[in-house]
């Protein structure tokens, strides 16, 4: 059985996909960009602010699914400029705390709405 997860505290999907799917004891979260769900706008300017908003959006989707950042086992980070890697890591480490999920981080040419970062994850349900 596959359950579709939709949180009003995270941005609506920008296309034909779900915020997350829950199945087989896992939650598969689509990539989150730094859209403020209250305004549906990208308000964060710096990589630190954008990383914080993207992870907050993931957190809200996971909580809607009955999970949390502490249950994340894998993330994929898409970053527009690898020169922002250290600044992104500082916020990432703060927000995930003792949880240290497996992770990939790749530099990409462009992201939706020309943001600096997008993060997706897989978590235990």
Secondary structure as UniProt FT lines:
FT   STRAND          3..5
FT   TURN            8..9
FT   STRAND          20..23
FT   TURN            24..25
FT   STRAND          26..33
FT   STRAND          35..36
FT   TURN            37..40
FT   STRAND          41..42
FT   HELIX           47..64
FT   TURN            65..66
FT   HELIX           69..71
FT   STRAND          72..79
FT   HELIX           82..84
FT   HELIX           85..96
FT   TURN            97..98
FT   STRAND          102..107
FT   HELIX           112..114
FT   STRAND          117..124
//
